[in-house]
Amino acid sequence: MTETAAPEPDSSAEPPIAEAIGVTKRFGRTLALDRVGLRVHAGRTHALVGRNGAGKSTLVSILTGLAPPDEGEVRFRGQRAPAIADRDAWRSRVACVYQHSTIIPELSVAENLFIGRQGLGGRIINWRTMRARARELLDTWSVPVDVRTPARELSVEHRQLVEIARSLSYGARFIILDEPTAQLDGTAIKRLFGRIRDLQTQGVTFLFISHHLDETYEICSDVTVFRDARHVLTAPVADLGKTELIAAMTGESTELARAVPRERPDPTAAPALRLEKLTRTGEFADVEFEVRPGEMVGLAGGGSSGRVEVAETIVGSRRATAGSVLVSGVRLRSSGTHAALAAGIGFVPRDRHDEGLVPAMSVADNATLTVPQRLGRFGLLSRRTRDTLVRNAIEGLDIKADSPGQGVSELSGGNQQKVVFARALATDPAVLVLITPTAGVDVRSKQTLLAVVRDTADRGTAVLVVSDELDDLRDCDRVLVMVQGQLRTEYEKGWDDRELVAAMEGMA
């Protein structure tokens, strides 16, 4: 599908309630938004969709005044956005209700509604007046909760409605809903959509962000698609078929060629990794699957599917509520990353900066953090032994570093990710768990990393690739798809791009 130009400013009599014009945003070397545009008209619900990394969250931060654009501008009702420091002016124009609630559990509903302004203009809080104002506010917007209720007792649905009411109390009539249905069941979603429609009739406009495309067709009037930090198209939802929408989100396939196809793993081999009814309350439930030695299995899904949470529970960084993880037939009796490492699990986390690297340390120290016992005896580490191990990793992974002693913070993003891979592989794991393993790396580094993953599986390691990037999943023997915390579908190798993306978006 051919990309369309970003929307130009509208010269009609009634300007859009919110508008982004030619917005560009960079974070270091990363181009997060590339001259994108968005125009949201009053009284409508407008969807913003795109795969992870498309630029949606960055635009939200700019639309809400949390970050300034490097180029371009934001307008509300035709007027330039306020200065970043003028938070009251921003609150009167726009608000965002995030997937993770900003309601303070220890406070009552009334206190949450007027947090930071409990005195209602005075220096002393009049509790009776504040509760009366809170009741009036909730009645106006038909929010069915008691103002005295502690917020921790509210359902997810009611917390969202309280957040919307709080936003409206500042005067905002443009609300961004960021994955609002991620933690709701079907009945609660229908009630939320009913409230959205009611609020629309009262003059409230919504920008709706969701990984579930069926919801876009149910609740939205218009849709804008971002892909790879660029605006792809804007169209009325009624004029855009689901196949066209998925094609706009995915673009052309960028399959990475490989010279020799992988051999199928032995289907009779005992599983290297087995999950039995693995559950973590509120995130995923009764997840069961196996990965055999030499097998590559993909675990895919949208942003609220639970796939990352399952992976982090396997490797011990989250604690399961119920169920078991077995490695080579042995049940893990304790949680924690040390127990998982000792059991034979290697791990590449989703964020190399926060979870994968120690920036102040060298390439060598980062690459060998998991194997101190191999570097010397009696607690004394041999630098020569360490550097020999690391030079082998540098050569095998094609890490561009001056020496093992170079600071890891001096490397490019792709080479930093290779160091994280080196550490995960240093233990010769029976199971390798990878979360978005090629995120934020260039094409050449991506090819190198995916080749390493294939070679690792070919040597008999069970590999679990947890990603929503299609190129990360292409070599997998099977791809399991999660939706809203449950395993829904399994695809054998040779799957169709659009079919898999549709399943990941909850449309299969």
Disulfide bonds with the S-S distance in Angstrom:
none
